[in-house]
Amino acid sequence: MGMKSGRGMFARCSTWRLCAAVAFAAVSGALSSAFGAIDGQQRLQIPVIAGEIPIQQIIWRPRQGTSDVVHFDPRGCPIVEDSVANMFNSITQGSEITLQAGMVVNEGFGSSFIVPDPNPGTPENEAFPIEVTLVEFFVGTPATGIGAPIQMGYRIELWDGEPGVPGSFVAFSVTSGDPTAEPGVPPDVSLQRVTGVEPCNDINVLLGGAPASAGKVQFFVDDPDPTERMFIQGLSGTGRFTLMVYMTRAHTPGSTACTTLSPCNNAFFATEGTTVAGVSNPATPTFLTRNWLYGINCGSTACSDYKRFSELPTGLFGCRPSRDVLQQVQYRTSSCAAAPTGACCFPVGTCQIRTQSDCTTNAGSWQGQDTVCEPNNCPQPMGACCTNGQCSVTTNALCTAGGGTYQGTGTACTSVNCPTPTGACCTTTGGCAIVTQSQCVGLGGEYIGNNIACGPSNTCPKGACCLPNGSCQANVSQPACAAQGGVFQGVGTSCASVTCPQPDGACCSTTGSCVIVQQDLCVLFGGTWQGPMTACQASTCSDPVGACCNGANCSITTESQCAGTFLGADSLCLGWPSNPITCCPANISQSDGVDLADLLMFLESWLPALGTTTPGILADWNGDSVIDIADLLAFLEQWLPGCF
């Protein structure tokens, strides 16, 4: 399965050849590419971009026959849906899959399915015979431009058992073609080219970012006569059946059977992508023994004939695809009474309805009979999450929601290095540098916050802040402004250059009614403003309004609404909110709020007067006319918690 450009740029590899995996997301955008030397059995990652993933239904209505009619009675058994891919039914527009662009004509992929035995204690599996009612697989092409759709011929085989297992055989086979030239055959797969972009170029595809077209093929038989329907008798005795899908015709064939195909002129089968519903998908197939490759021999037997993925070589020159084959079947059994099903949780967090034996055989955790997958209650995979330099183990979704960076499913904090966040650090002279918080503190600077940039010419990123009460606070950082509920006006702004919107509040008009307006409008009409952000209530305009002290907190309210000490009509909360004075006796300096300066002023008064009985001075904080340690403790009780 190699790859060769339309201009002969790439030579045929020797075994699995390039095994070119064309990974694409079904959205517009650009993807980067990563590839190694084109040699031996090297796989090559070729990212391309698809616009959508339409469903192509291929309904086969064969010519009716008369021989070997299978008598089949499903006995009311439900349709069973099964896939060896974790995410088959989750693939919609925007999902990621991987195109195997290294395939050549007559090569194919397969999936083996385990049919649960409804009566495990008997020699035979009574679920057989079964009828496969639907076969599904994904194809895609990066071909662009205006022209005929890209065609791909295919052959579908259903094996009773598994390829290479004694007693197994092909129970059903059909090959596509042109129904107008060959009546009775199903049509080839047909993919529309991507239009509105530059013509496809093999080199550009290799470099990544090329657009693509993809489709989900659904094949089923529409024939009342069961002669040509997809029946499997179970004669192999394995309790399994295998779906194989081969490429029988390329849109633009190579010059020889082993010549790799131009990606710009052909379509290819698909395997899973790197994510499952936004969660990192394991970098190896989940079902190694149930995924199959059929390769032709072009110089090496390691990747030719029928091989399980578990048998394929890995590593730099390996030929094993990185993830599971995107194939799915629906089938119904002859007997199902004793085969209960329930939700099965797989290690990647996905959920499928399986029997208990099928679930545990495939490394799943069965949730019990008749449990359901909607909503998906399966434990989501976890990994290391770096947030602000700290590491925790959580899910991808919770990590991202908390502003962290997910390090991958299964990673541990001991194996990752979470970088310490940096931000603006301001010097006493107004300069600024980007450092960590600990570095900033060690240098005696003021750390503004993580991921905050310095201002122009490395100035400190401070400016004016409009507070909720309509006042303006100068020279504050954006985080400090937001912490007060303010709106930062921008780096370098000043209170002289901004106009802060004035807050609304309750206004008692001359008619006794209450309206919510700004203070200046209330005064203009002769009303009495009740304070910033006050509300109109039944008693708002019948009670005196003034400052209310509730401990050290001060608020403007009516006397009846005051839960603390009402300071009288028209009294104010002086200095609110940045420099509280009213209700805050510890703010001795009456500037900059409660800070070290207030403690020093108290000590300057208290230390010289210690042990005296001089009443009325600042040092007598508890008012008992004795200057002692009790006054210091009383002051500290108010100074330590501040005024908020």
Buried (B, 14 or more C-beta within 10 A) or exposed (E): BBBBBBEEEBBBBBBBBBBBBBBBBBEEEEBEBEBEEBEBBBBBBBBBBBBEBEEBEBEBEBEEEEEEEEEBEBEEBEEBBBBBBBBBEEBEEEBBBBBBBBBBBBBBBBBBBBBBBBBEEEEEBBBBBBBBBBBBBBBBBBBBEEEEBBBBBBBBBBBBBBBEBEEBEEBBEBBBBEBEEEEEBBBBBBBBBBEEBEEBBBEBBBBBBBBBBBBBBBBBBEBEEBBBBBBBBBBBBBBBBBBBBBBBBBBEBBEEBBBBBBBBBBBBBBBBBBBBBEBBBBEEBBBBBBBBBBBBEBEBEBBBEBBBBEBBBEEEBBBBBBBBBBBBBBBBBBBBEEBBBBBBBBBBBBBBBBBBBBBEBBEBBBBEEEBEBEEEEBEBBBBBBBBBBEBBBBBBEBBBEEEBEBBEBBBEBEEBEBEBBBBBBBBEEEBBBBBBBEBBEEEEBBBBBBEBEBBEEBBBBBBBBBBBBBBBBBBBBBBBBBEBEBBBBEBBBEBEEBEBEBBBBBBBBEEEEBBBBBBEBBEEEEBBBBBBBBEBBEEBBEBBBBBBBEEBBBBBBBBEBBEBEBBEEEBBBBBBBBBBBBBBBBBBBEEEBBBEBBBEEBEEBBEEBEEBEEEEBBBBBBEEEBBBEEBBEBBBEBBEEBBE
